[in-house]
Amino acid sequence: MRTILTLLRKDIRLFLRNKTAFGLTFIVPLVLVYIFGNVFGVTGSGGSGPAGIKIAVVKQTDAPIADTIITALQAESSFKVLTQSVAADGTKTPLTEQNVRDLIDDNTLRFALVFPPDTVSDERLGLKLRFLNNPRNDIETQTVTGLLQKVIFTSAPQAFMDGLRQRAENFIGIEATDTFYDNLAQTIAESFGADPAEVRADMDAGLFPVATDSAATTDAESTDSESATDFLAQLVDLQNEQLAGADVKSPAATRVVGGWAIMFLLFSVSGASTSLFEEKQAGLFHRLLASPVKRSHILWSKYLFNVLMGMSQLAVLFLAGQLLFGIEALAHFPMLMVVALFASIACTAFGMLLASISPNPAAASGLATFLILTMSAIGGAWFPTSLMPEFIQSLSQLTIVYWSMEGFLAVLWAGKSLLEILPILGVLTGIAALVSAFSLWRFNRGNLFD
């Protein structure tokens, strides 16, 4: 037993000294568990569901029900409601429909609710609303649609009853309206055995016989709840207008293929970059540097090889996506390869960074696994970034995965031109330049070529 304990202590010491194994065992799972927990609403604060999903609201009507629904949207923690645009000089003005259409086209925004001038009309009962959206992520869009319907269906009955009462007051006067409501409450109470005061209070509160938490406990009550929901759905005309991707033949595959492709590219490029350590151990660098070859020549050849390999891998993956899942890669192939070029350059810079800061291949491999999985998780390759906490959404915009996906979706989903995707290419170039400059600084001071 003593021998076993001695060997056990040895294994524990070796494990604790191995930073790569320690990180892959504890740090990587902890980071991913935290991200998964936030995405699926399993938070320690007791909250659940997404928070801070941006939705713009444009009010083109003076109907009070618009203010009621906007207030309800602002009270919903899942939404961050935008009602104003901010000019360069800081001047704030109410959002217009054209504003939100431009923001959705730029992907600054993906959802907007418009209250048109005929939101309510004397010629019909109910509401008319427009839901503008760019459903680049199906999970995100379904979540927002469900939450939006919940907010509208919850707040609309009160507004309907208020509207009906206001119309009655305008038509027969306040006193006659009160008398009518009292008589109606008395009739309902007598018919169903309820308290007249409670029925009248419910009428004043605008309560419909809709589902509550206690409802849905029996089959009959569930049926009543569904009927009430169907009734409200008929009263609320929520017109859906998809502003991008409506003509995409395989939307589900088009949404995800870019994220998975860039994740595998990062793994490939980081693996190729760690080959620098293997060539050093084989003594290849010494022989090369003894000839008319400089360090910069070796690094440039590696850089170009990884870029070419990355472009080839992305081309194969996108063409496979067209063959297997029907995405329209060939129709956008030239533009797709432009984005693939800049994405490969940025990924190669990332691989060089790993080689420059890691002491050995094992450390580079462990660090690559940690960073690639983290970037993929927070960059939107696995989940919509809008389902994560706001500070993670800010961090996601620092990742190669995020901007590469933006580029691929801008081409495949929105059919953007080269001029329109220049800002995205500029960000990828900036990331590559910054990371490459740091890597070169590290290579010049490291012992990789000694």
Disulfide bonds with the S-S distance in Angstrom:
none
